[in-house]
């Protein structure tokens, strides 16, 4: 099996730098995807000591660029941005080194008998997934703009009534300010160009073997080069619709659902349109959401190295998100719940701040969940939080973690602590609920940044919040902090 995997990696141009021993390969499988790609692609990766020295040099350059920026604003900004991007890359490389060392130490501690005496059956199974390739074949061209079958029943009902099914279909609607690519497959229908707001409908298939908190996708490590609906999530279709068409369809849907609520998911940086659609379906399914799932896809370039570009693109998308809220307000929806992740939290909170300043209606917004928010904590406390608190019909909940290495890197690049990381103290604000999800966030999973969708404990807590309207105490969370600065700990 190891030989087969290495042959596939070599064919894909990923084999260089992979350790020849089975133990080293197994350790790399435990790492976040960027670390596995780095290990597979670098023939001469820098050592940890060299990376630390380069990090210190880049930090000095950034400090100098910030100090001289007012004197030469445009040139200083270009230099600062370039150096910030280099620092972010170095920080992730350092984290990959550290995570690999932790994985090796854990594997050595739990190894037991010598490797020669252990069978492959004795090794714990590791589920490793990679994002569906952008050009992966999909199930046909976009379907006609006709009303598709009703949304899938809740996860509980599916397991009881449709066990023999090989895949479950979830219909979700979307708004996007991405441009149309001119391609026909659902995964490549939209590009990363900022364009006017448009709408559509997406159908995602979920394997009947799905486990809550997982996004089962093809894995090159398991020689799975194409999605199989029996085992993987797939984006079956994505159909652009006019605003009138989407309003009509969504109104019909809401009329037949037990809840007249809409769940709006806003993704963070490094997310493609296809993955956002699948994550939205996963969230709605794992949360057993009784209303209608919906997502807003802004033009993230969907690359680990695209952080600074995504930062500006997210800012350019605030007006489109605000327009989407105006359009959703005209639907017969009793409640709108917004879940924003990472950089998407910045986009959403800034748009809502502007909405309050302009006196626009917000009564239809009932819950705002900011998960791993990548927002300057001082800016959020002084400018954004007071506006969110003014939205009296809406409850705001912040999920943060001390295991979020991605936000620690963001703090180092920007020079300011982020709302979603707790290393310098847990962010609290009167009237908000802050949940410390450190115990449910693992650094090995996407640098500890994706616990919103990959932690069963976090999903269970959100389900209790949205479906049962339970307070943090009623949800079984542990009170922490010193009054009045109280937050809640998720175990």
C-alpha positions, 0 to 999 in steps of 0.5 A: 500500500505504501508503494502504491501511495508513493507512486501516485504522489510521484505521478502528481509531482508530490513525492519529493521530500516524503520520508521513506519510512512508513512511520514518517509518512503516517506522521505527515498524515496527521498534519494540516493539509498545508504542512503535508503539501510542504513536506511533499513538495520541498526538496530542501525545506528550511530547518527550524533554526533558519526559519526562526532567524528569518522570522525575526528579520521579517518582523524587524523589516515590518516594524521599520516599514510601519515606522516609515510608512507615513513618509512614503505612504504608497511605497511603504504600503507595498513594502509592508504588504510584501514583507507581511506575506513573507512573514505569514509563510514563515510562520506557517512553516514554523508551525508545521515544524512544531506540529510534526515534532509533536506528532512524532513525539506522540507516535513514539510515546504510543508506539509500543512494540518495535515497528517490525512487530506491529501490523498495519491493523495495529496502527490507528486509522487516520482520516485524511481529506483534501479539497476537491480539485477545481477541475474535478468532473461533476455530475453533469452541466447546470440543470434548468432553473426549475424547483428541485426536490425538497431539502433533505430531512434532518440527520436524525430522520435520515438515519431512521427512514433512509438508511439504504440510501447511498447519498443525501441531497441538501439544497441550499441557496446562495448569494455571491459577488464572485464572477461567472467563470464561463465554465460549466461544471458546478465547482468551477462555475464562479471565479475569484473576481469581484463582481455585482451581487448575484444569486443561485441554488446549489445541491450538495450530496452527503454520503449516508456514512457521514460522521458529524464534524467531517467533510468527507472528500477524496484523498490522494493519500488513499488514492481517491482522485475523484469524488464518490457520492457513496463516500464523499461530499459532492457539489452536484449542481450550482444554478444561477438565478435571478433575484425574483426566481430565488425569492420565489423558490425560497418563499415556497421552501419556507412555506413547507418547512417546520421553521421559517428561519434562514441559516446564513453561512459566511466563510473565511479566507482560503475558501472556494465556492464549492467548499463553501457550498459543501460546508453550508450543507454540512452545517445545516445537516449536522445542526439538524437545522429545521429552516432553510440553509443559505450562504454568502460566497465572497471572492476568496482566491482559495489559496493559503498564500492569498491571505492579504489579497483575501483581506482586501477582497473581503472588505470590498464585499461588505456592500454586497453582503449588506444588499443581500440582507436587504433582499432576504428581509423581503422574504417571509422568514421569521428569523435569520441566523448568521454564522461567520467564520474567520475573515468572514466575521470581519466582513459581516461585523463591519457590514452590520456596523455600517447598517446600524450607522445608516439606520437600516432595519435589523429586526430580522437578524436574531443570532450572530455567531462569530467563530474564530473571528480574525478581527483586531480586538481593539477595533472590535471593542471600540467601534464594532461591538457597540453597534452590534449591541445596539441591535437589540433583537440579535444575540451575539456569540463569539467562539475563540480558542488558544489552539488557533495557530492561524489567528496567532499568525494573523496577530503576528502579521498585523501587530494586533491581537485577534478577537478569536484567539485567547493567548493574550486573554479571552475577549469579553463584552457586555451583553455578548457570550464568549465561548472558549472552545480551546478544549474542542480545537486541535492544532493538527486540524487546519492549524486549530482554525476550523473547529466551527465545522470539524468539532462535534462539541462545538456543533452540539453547542451551536445546535443547542443555541439555535434550535433550543434557544438555550443560554450558555449555562443551560447548554452545560458550559462552565462559567469562567473569568471574574465578574463582570468579565465572565465567559464560558468554557466548552469542554 
